[in-house]
Amino acid sequence: MALEAYAEDTPPPRQQRQRLTVVPVATVTVTHRIEEVAASWAALEAAEIESPGQSAAFTRTWVEAMEIPEDDQFYLTAAFDGEPVALLALWRRRVKGVRLLSWFPGPHVGCNAPLVDAERLAMLGSVERAALWSAMLERLEGADLIYLKSVPQLFVAGVDIFAELGQSIEAETLYRAQFASWEEANTTQRSKSRRKHDRQQGERLEALGQVSFEEVRGGPEAMPILELMFRQRAARFLAMGVPDPFAEPGVRAFYDATLSPTSGLDVRLHVLRLDGEIVAVRYNIAHGGRLFCLISSMSDDATIQTGSPGKQCLLRVMQTVFDAGYRVFDMGAGFTDEKRHWCNFKLPVRQHYVPLTTLGTMAAKGHFGWQVLRQKLKANKAVMSAVKALRGRMLRAKAPAELEH
């Protein structure tokens, strides 16, 4: 999928014009078996993807680990003259009485989107794109609402190719570092004071012991690294006062399965050690020239944290990945200091709603209203501090004993 990303100070493109084009009628299919869309998926995935969630191997591994019934798997494809132009992979679940169709990985990826022939969609007019989505989605039965979380606002040839996909509201921002080399990243993103600060942090960490950095690509040695990473993350979530998304049933089984050579996924674990002990980890999935970071962790030892092991690990990642041939390092949605320091591209993501029943319409209106309220609350620092403090106390009250130490 082609992507025209825009730097922070670049104005967005003007809204696309209506184009009056004559296009062939889309041939739409819907199935509950991923094997039946394998050829179309492979053809569309051969281009760049915007998320690991668009990977057939990722989805297949998720379905198996979560033991999702076949009837709750929905795979929609649309083709023009036998050539696939769009594919949606959706999971049906019942949430608060609503039969919901949404992405398989949910919040475990920074964004997700229909897998499409972006150039072909950009050639259509907005009326034709709306008709294409309608032709696909009207084939769905047995659900009340389609909720597509964190779809990137992608402009291709000046056209916002997902603008006509239901009703949408802007949610988070996706952060990416895009460079041709480490030298370009270093020159562009690190000022003299930044380099000095990084050096000072590195010296503090090196004063504690021997520092080493490595990349691990699965195999027996990767599993204990993954186990430690999740323990570090759990402690961090507890300290932040937020629920641990990796504690959900089946999720750990999925991440364990991604390390298998039969998964079809290219997992890269970047590991920082101090005297041989792991102090920071980054879990990434590689696809072509893009590297997607899904999880990062670091030691909660106060002494070690004086050397900022998480930032030192990321520095070494940046020093290696671009010279290794990657051109995009996706660091996910949500603002952090490390993203401010390293990411030169910001991409808005939106929540999309397509109601299928009256109940779905009511649910979409309610959730849409909550998104608006949530954005207002997040803008109020005092309110958010109080919410986080209360949530943290509640989580710590029921936390496992091992996380209290």
C-alpha positions in Angstrom: 0.0 0.0 0.0 1.6 3.3 -1.1 1.8 5.9 1.6 2.4 9.6 1.3 3.4 10.6 4.9 3.5 14.2 6.0 5.9 15.8 8.4 4.5 17.7 11.4 4.8 21.1 9.8 3.4 20.1 6.4 -0.2 21.2 5.7 -2.6 18.3 4.8 -3.7 17.9 1.2 -6.8 19.6 0.0 -9.9 17.5 0.0 -10.3 15.3 -3.0 -12.7 16.3 -5.7 -15.5 14.1 -6.9 -14.4 12.1 -9.9 -16.8 10.9 -12.5 -15.4 7.6 -13.6 -16.8 4.4 -15.2 -15.6 1.4 -13.2 -16.5 -2.2 -13.5 -18.9 -3.7 -10.9 -17.0 -5.2 -8.0 -17.2 -8.9 -7.4 -17.6 -9.4 -3.7 -17.1 -12.6 -1.7 -17.4 -13.4 2.0 -16.1 -16.5 3.7 -15.4 -17.8 7.1 -12.2 -19.6 6.0 -8.9 -17.8 5.7 -7.6 -20.4 3.3 -10.2 -19.3 0.7 -8.8 -15.8 0.5 -5.2 -16.8 0.6 -4.5 -15.9 -3.1 -6.1 -12.4 -2.9 -4.4 -11.7 0.5 -1.0 -12.6 -0.9 -1.5 -10.4 -4.0 -2.5 -7.4 -1.8 0.1 -8.0 0.9 2.9 -8.1 -1.7 2.9 -4.3 -1.5 3.8 -2.4 1.6 1.5 -2.9 4.6 0.6 -0.3 7.2 0.2 -2.7 10.1 1.2 -6.3 11.2 -2.6 -6.8 11.5 -2.7 -6.7 7.7 -0.5 -9.8 7.5 -2.1 -13.1 6.7 0.5 -14.9 8.9 -0.3 -12.6 11.8 -4.0 -13.1 11.5 -3.7 -16.9 11.1 -1.5 -17.1 14.2 -4.0 -14.9 16.1 -7.0 -17.1 15.1 -5.2 -20.3 16.2 -3.9 -18.9 19.5 -7.3 -17.4 20.4 -9.2 -20.5 19.3 -11.7 -18.4 17.4 -14.6 -20.4 16.0 -14.8 -20.4 12.2 -18.3 -18.9 12.2 -16.9 -15.8 14.0 -14.2 -15.2 11.3 -15.3 -13.0 8.4 -13.1 -12.4 5.4 -14.4 -10.1 2.7 -12.8 -9.5 -0.7 -13.7 -7.3 -3.6 -12.2 -7.6 -7.1 -12.4 -5.7 -10.4 -12.0 -8.0 -13.5 -10.6 -10.7 -11.3 -8.0 -8.5 -9.7 -8.4 -8.0 -5.9 -8.7 -4.4 -4.8 -9.8 -4.7 -1.1 -9.8 -7.3 1.7 -11.2 -7.0 5.3 -10.6 -9.6 8.0 -13.0 -9.2 10.9 -13.7 -11.0 14.2 -17.2 -11.2 15.5 -17.6 -10.9 19.2 -20.5 -10.0 21.6 -19.7 -6.9 23.6 -22.2 -5.6 26.1 -25.0 -7.3 24.1 -23.9 -6.0 20.8 -22.7 -8.3 18.0 -19.5 -6.5 17.0 -17.3 -7.0 14.0 -13.8 -5.6 14.5 -10.1 -6.2 13.7 -8.6 -9.4 15.0 -5.7 -8.0 17.0 -7.6 -5.0 18.4 -5.2 -2.6 20.3 -2.2 -4.9 20.0 -1.1 -3.1 16.8 -0.6 0.6 16.4 -3.1 0.9 13.6 -5.1 -1.4 11.3 -6.9 -1.0 7.9 -8.5 -2.8 5.0 -5.8 -4.3 2.8 -6.2 -2.6 -0.5 -4.7 -1.8 -3.9 -4.2 1.8 -2.9 -3.4 3.2 -6.3 -6.6 1.6 -7.8 -8.7 3.1 -5.0 -7.2 6.5 -5.5 -8.2 6.4 -9.1 -11.8 6.1 -8.2 -14.1 9.0 -7.3 -15.4 9.3 -3.7 -18.8 8.1 -4.9 -17.3 4.9 -6.4 -15.2 4.2 -3.3 -18.3 4.6 -1.1 -20.1 2.2 -3.5 -17.3 -0.3 -3.2 -17.4 -0.3 0.6 -21.2 -0.6 0.6 -21.0 -3.5 -1.8 -18.6 -5.3 0.5 -20.3 -4.5 3.8 -23.9 -5.1 2.8 -22.9 -8.8 2.4 -22.4 -9.1 6.1 -25.0 -10.9 8.3 -25.2 -11.8 11.9 -23.7 -8.6 13.4 -25.0 -5.3 14.6 -22.0 -3.0 14.2 -18.7 -2.9 12.3 -16.1 -1.0 14.4 -12.8 -0.4 12.7 -10.3 0.9 15.3 -7.3 3.1 14.5 -7.5 3.3 10.7 -4.7 5.5 9.3 -5.7 8.6 7.4 -3.9 7.7 4.2 -3.5 10.0 1.3 -2.5 8.5 -2.0 -2.1 10.9 -5.0 -3.8 13.5 -2.9 -6.8 11.2 -2.1 -7.9 10.2 1.4 -8.6 6.6 0.4 -10.6 5.6 3.5 -12.7 8.8 3.9 -15.8 7.1 2.6 -15.6 4.1 4.9 -18.6 4.7 7.2 -18.6 7.4 9.9 -15.3 8.3 11.4 -13.7 10.3 14.2 -10.0 11.1 14.6 -8.6 9.4 17.6 -4.8 9.0 18.2 -1.7 9.8 16.2 0.7 7.1 14.8 4.4 7.9 15.0 7.0 6.7 12.5 10.7 7.2 11.9 11.5 7.2 8.2 15.1 7.5 7.1 17.5 6.3 4.4 20.3 5.6 6.9 21.4 6.0 10.5 23.4 9.1 9.5 20.3 10.8 8.2 18.3 9.9 11.3 21.2 11.1 13.6 21.6 14.4 11.7 17.9 15.1 11.4 16.6 14.1 14.9 19.5 14.6 17.3 20.7 18.1 18.2 24.0 18.7 19.9 22.3 18.8 23.3 20.4 15.6 22.5 23.6 13.7 21.7 25.2 15.0 24.9 22.2 13.9 26.9 22.2 10.4 25.3 25.9 10.1 26.0 25.5 11.0 29.6 22.8 8.5 30.1 25.0 5.9 28.4 27.8 6.7 30.7 25.6 6.3 33.8 24.5 2.9 32.5 28.0 1.7 31.7 29.1 2.8 35.1 26.8 0.0 36.5 28.4 -2.8 34.5 29.1 -4.2 31.0 26.5 -3.1 28.5 25.7 -5.3 25.4 23.1 -5.2 22.7 21.8 -7.9 20.4 19.0 -8.9 18.0 17.3 -12.3 18.6 15.1 -13.8 15.8 13.1 -16.5 17.6 14.3 -20.0 18.5 14.8 -21.4 22.0 16.7 -18.4 23.3 13.8 -16.1 22.5 11.2 -17.6 24.8 12.8 -16.6 28.1 13.4 -13.1 26.7 9.7 -12.8 25.9 8.8 -14.1 29.4 10.9 -11.5 31.1 9.6 -8.7 28.8 6.1 -9.5 29.8 7.0 -9.5 33.5 8.6 -6.0 33.0 5.6 -4.8 31.1 3.2 -6.0 33.8 5.1 -4.2 36.5 5.1 -1.0 34.3 1.3 -1.2 33.7 0.8 -1.6 37.4 2.9 1.5 38.2 1.0 3.5 35.5 -2.3 2.4 36.9 -3.6 0.9 33.6 -4.9 -2.6 32.9 -2.4 -5.1 31.4 -3.7 -6.0 27.8 -1.3 -9.0 27.7 -3.1 -10.7 30.6 -6.1 -11.4 28.5 -6.7 -15.1 27.8 -5.0 -16.4 24.7 -2.8 -13.3 24.1 0.4 -14.8 25.6 -0.2 -17.9 23.6 -0.3 -15.8 20.5 3.0 -14.0 21.2 4.6 -17.3 22.1 3.4 -18.7 18.8 4.9 -15.8 16.8 8.4 -17.0 17.7 7.8 -20.4 16.0 9.5 -20.8 12.6 6.2 -22.1 11.3 4.3 -18.9 12.1 5.5 -17.1 8.9 6.2 -14.0 11.0 9.6 -12.3 11.1 10.0 -11.4 14.8 13.0 -9.3 15.9 13.7 -9.0 19.6 16.1 -6.2 20.4 17.7 -6.8 23.8 19.9 -4.6 26.0 21.9 -6.4 28.7 23.8 -5.2 31.7 26.4 -7.7 32.9 24.5 -10.4 30.9 21.1 -9.6 32.6 18.3 -8.2 30.4 17.4 -4.6 31.3 15.4 -3.6 28.2 13.6 -5.4 25.3 11.8 -4.3 22.2 9.5 -6.7 20.3 9.2 -6.0 16.6 7.7 -7.5 13.5 9.5 -7.0 10.2 7.8 -6.8 6.8 9.8 -5.8 3.7 11.4 -2.4 4.4 9.3 -1.7 7.5 9.8 -2.6 11.1 6.8 -2.4 13.5 7.5 -2.1 17.3 4.6 -3.7 19.2 6.0 -3.9 22.7 8.8 -2.4 24.7 9.9 -3.0 28.3 12.7 -2.2 30.7 13.8 -3.0 34.2 12.0 -1.4 37.1 15.1 -1.4 39.2 15.5 2.2 40.4 19.3 1.9 40.2 19.3 0.7 36.7 16.7 3.2 35.6 19.2 6.0 36.3 20.9 4.9 33.1 17.7 5.0 31.1 17.9 1.5 29.8 14.8 1.8 27.6 16.2 4.9 25.8 19.6 3.4 25.5 18.1 0.3 23.9 16.1 2.4 21.4 19.2 4.4 20.6 21.0 1.2 19.6 18.0 0.1 17.6 18.0 3.3 15.6 21.8 3.0 15.1 21.3 -0.4 13.4 17.9 -0.8 11.7 18.3 1.8 9.0 21.7 0.7 7.9 20.3 -2.8 7.9 17.9 -1.9 5.1 14.8 -0.8 6.8 13.3 2.6 5.8 10.4 2.9 8.1 10.4 2.2 11.9 6.8 2.3 13.2 6.6 3.0 16.9 2.9 2.9 17.3 0.2 5.3 18.4 0.2 7.6 21.4 2.7 10.2 22.4 5.9 9.5 24.4 9.2 11.3 24.7 11.0 8.7 22.7 8.6 9.2 19.8 9.1 12.9 20.0 12.9 12.4 19.9 13.0 10.0 17.0 9.9 10.1 14.8 9.8 12.5 11.9 6.3 11.5 10.6 3.0 11.7 12.3 -0.1 10.0 10.9 -3.6 10.5 12.3 -5.7 7.4 12.9 -9.5 7.3 13.0 -12.2 5.1 14.4 -14.7 4.1 11.7 -18.3 2.9 12.4 -20.7 1.1 10.1 -24.0 0.2 11.8 -25.8 -2.9 10.3 -28.9 -2.9 12.6 -30.9 -0.5 14.8 -29.0 -1.7 17.8 -25.7 -1.2 16.0 -26.7 2.4 15.2 -27.5 3.1 18.9 -24.2 1.5 19.9 -22.2 3.5 17.4 -23.8 6.8 18.5 -22.9 5.9 22.1 -19.4 5.0 21.4 -18.8 7.9 19.1 -20.1 10.2 21.9 -17.7 8.5 24.4 -14.8 9.1 22.0 -15.6 12.9 21.9 -15.9 13.0 25.7 -12.7 11.0 26.1 -10.7 13.4 23.9 -12.0 16.3 26.1 -11.0 14.5 29.3 -7.5 13.6 27.9 -7.0 17.3 27.2 -7.6 18.1 30.9 -4.4 17.2 32.7 -6.0 17.5 36.2 -8.8 15.2 35.4 -6.5 12.6 33.8 -4.1 12.6 36.7 -7.0 11.9 39.1 -8.4 9.1 36.9 -5.0 7.5 36.6 -4.4 7.7 40.4 -7.7 6.1 41.1 -7.3 3.4 38.5 -3.8 2.7 39.8 -5.0 2.2 43.4 -7.7 -0.2 42.2 -5.3 -2.2 40.1 -2.7 -2.4 42.9 -5.4 -3.6 45.3 -6.0 -6.7 43.3 -2.5 -7.2 41.8 -0.7 -10.5 42.1 1.8 -10.6 45.0 4.8 -11.0 42.8 4.1 -7.6 41.1 4.2 -5.8 44.4 7.9 -6.3 44.8 
